[in-house]
Amino acid sequence: MEYIGLLFELLLLGLGIYLYLFAIGRMRSKDAVAQKNAEAFRVKNAWWLRIGSLALIAIMLINLILHVMALL
């Protein structure tokens, strides 16, 4: 059961990293229409996406460190 929690923490850390990369404009789509829509959304909400993703990354890193220390 402990390993399932660790897996979810890793998934949420990955989500935070993905959101941060999206917020700074590193994620691209192959579809031109989807890319245009994503760029418009990113420009409108980039500040909040960056803050939220950095908070999620920080929280998940702390959780992962504490979780691994508890397992050892």
C-alpha positions in Angstrom: 0.0 0.0 0.0 2.9 2.3 0.7 4.2 1.9 -2.9 0.8 3.0 -4.3 1.1 6.3 -2.4 4.6 6.7 -3.7 3.4 6.1 -7.3 0.7 8.8 -6.9 3.2 11.2 -5.5 5.5 10.6 -8.5 2.5 11.1 -10.9 1.6 14.4 -9.3 5.2 15.5 -9.4 5.2 14.7 -13.2 2.0 16.6 -13.6 3.5 19.6 -11.9 6.6 19.5 -14.1 4.4 19.1 -17.2 2.3 22.2 -16.1 5.4 24.2 -15.5 6.8 23.3 -19.0 3.4 24.2 -20.5 3.4 27.5 -18.6 6.8 28.6 -19.9 5.9 27.6 -23.5 8.1 24.5 -23.9 5.2 22.1 -24.7 4.1 22.1 -28.4 1.3 20.4 -30.2 1.5 19.0 -33.7 -2.1 20.2 -34.5 -2.0 23.9 -35.5 -5.5 24.7 -34.2 -4.8 23.0 -30.8 -1.4 24.9 -30.6 -3.2 28.2 -31.2 -5.8 27.5 -28.6 -3.1 26.3 -26.1 -1.0 29.4 -26.7 -3.9 31.7 -26.1 -4.8 29.9 -22.9 -1.1 29.9 -21.8 -0.7 33.7 -22.5 -3.9 34.4 -20.5 -3.0 32.2 -17.5 0.8 31.8 -17.5 1.3 33.6 -14.2 -1.1 31.4 -12.2 0.0 28.2 -14.0 3.7 28.9 -13.1 2.8 29.6 -9.4 0.5 26.6 -9.1 2.9 24.2 -10.8 5.9 25.4 -8.8 3.9 25.0 -5.6 2.8 21.5 -6.7 6.4 20.5 -7.5 7.6 21.8 -4.2 5.0 20.0 -2.2 5.4 16.7 -4.1 9.2 16.8 -3.7 8.8 17.3 0.1 6.3 14.5 0.2 8.5 12.2 -1.8 11.5 12.8 0.4 9.5 12.2 3.6 7.9 9.1 2.1 11.2 7.6 1.1 12.7 8.4 4.5 9.7 6.6 6.1 10.2 3.6 4.0 13.9 3.3 4.9 
